[in-house]
Amino acid sequence: MSKLNHFNAQGNAHMVNVGDKQITQRKAITEGRIQMQSETLDLILNGQHKKGDVLGIARIAGIMAAKKTAELVPLCHPLSLTHINIELTKDSEKNGIYCLATVETDGKTGVEMEALCAVQIALLTIYDMCKAVDRGMLITDIRLLEKKGGKSGHWVAG
C-alpha cells in the first residue's frame, strides 16, 4: 500500500459538530503588521501609489477574506458574520502598516479564523500592490488578541 493510500485509510478529518452548542454573541480581534521601506510607506500614506488607494483596497480585501474563510480553510464552518472592521494605521515603530481586525457573529462557533484570515489578506494585499517598488516587505506578528463568546468565554492574549 502506498503512503498516500495508507494515510487516506487512516486519516480522520471532519468538521466539529456544533449542532448542540448554544448560539451566543462571538467576537474575535486579531492583529498583524507589514514592514517596508520608508519610501514605500510614504507612497501609501500620501496616496501617491500608482495602483491607487492601497489602504482602502486592503481594507476591502480583508473584509472579503473574512467572509470567505470557510472556502479557504477546509474544516471551518461557513458563518453569517454580523460585523467586520479592518483598521489600517501607520506603524512608526516598525516602519510599516499595522492591521487590527474585529469580526463578530451570533452563532454556535467562534470567529477567530475569520479575523486571522482578514488580517493576513489585508496585509497580503498591501504586499501585492507595493511589490513592484519594494519586494523586501515583511508580514509579521499575526496573532489573536482577544475572543469572546461560547463555552470558553472571554480570552485575552497575555
BELGIFEN-V212798 format. One record per backbone hydrogen bond with DSSP energy under -0.5 kcal/mol. NH is the residue of the N-H (numbers start at 1). CO is the residue of the C=O. If there is no record, write none. Layout:
nh = [NH & NH]
co = [CO & CO]
//
This chain:
nh = [6 & 7 & 8 & 9 & 10 & 11 & 18 & 21 & 24 & 24 & 26 & 27 & 28 & 29 & 30 & 31 & 32 & 33 & 34 & 35 & 36 & 41 & 42 & 43 & 44 & 45 & 46 & 47 & 48 & 49 & 52 & 54 & 57 & 58 & 59 & 60 & 61 & 62 & 63 & 64 & 65 & 66 & 67 & 68 & 69 & 71 & 72 & 72 & 73 & 74 & 76 & 81 & 82 & 83 & 85 & 87 & 87 & 88 & 89 & 91 & 92 & 95 & 96 & 97 & 98 & 99 & 100 & 101 & 102 & 103 & 104 & 105 & 106 & 107 & 107 & 115 & 116 & 117 & 118 & 119 & 120 & 121 & 122 & 123 & 124 & 125 & 126 & 127 & 128 & 129 & 130 & 131 & 133 & 134 & 137 & 138 & 140 & 140 & 143 & 145 & 146 & 147 & 148 & 153 & 155 & 157]
co = [2 & 3 & 4 & 5 & 6 & 7 & 16 & 18 & 22 & 107 & 105 & 148 & 103 & 146 & 101 & 143 & 99 & 140 & 97 & 138 & 95 & 37 & 38 & 39 & 40 & 41 & 42 & 44 & 43 & 43 & 49 & 52 & 53 & 54 & 55 & 56 & 57 & 58 & 59 & 60 & 61 & 62 & 63 & 64 & 66 & 68 & 68 & 69 & 69 & 72 & 73 & 79 & 104 & 104 & 102 & 85 & 100 & 86 & 98 & 96 & 90 & 91 & 91 & 34 & 89 & 32 & 87 & 30 & 85 & 28 & 83 & 26 & 80 & 24 & 105 & 111 & 112 & 113 & 114 & 115 & 116 & 117 & 118 & 119 & 120 & 121 & 122 & 123 & 124 & 125 & 126 & 127 & 130 & 130 & 134 & 35 & 33 & 138 & 31 & 29 & 29 & 155 & 27 & 150 & 147 & 145]
//
